[in-house]
């Protein structure tokens, strides 16, 4: 939705900056950056729910 609202480049800058905090858990950062990348790519071609519904996103077990 962010990519839809502010464009691909803006969403990429925002999500990268958001995950760059030194207090972020390294495993969570890797997961989030992966998911952000997938989401941004898929949003360009298939829509916002495709990645989640098709099992392409990573999640951490709690």
Residue pairs with C-beta under 8 A, 6 or more apart in sequence:
1 48
2 10
2 11
2 14
2 15
3 11
3 39
3 40
3 43
3 44
4 43
4 48
5 11
6 14
8 40
8 43
8 44
11 40
12 36
12 40
15 32
15 33
15 36
15 40
16 33
16 36
19 29
19 32
19 33
19 36
24 32
27 60
28 60
31 58
31 59
31 60
34 57
34 58
35 51
35 57
35 58
38 51
38 56
38 57
39 48
39 51
39 57
42 48
42 50
42 51
42 56
50 56
51 57
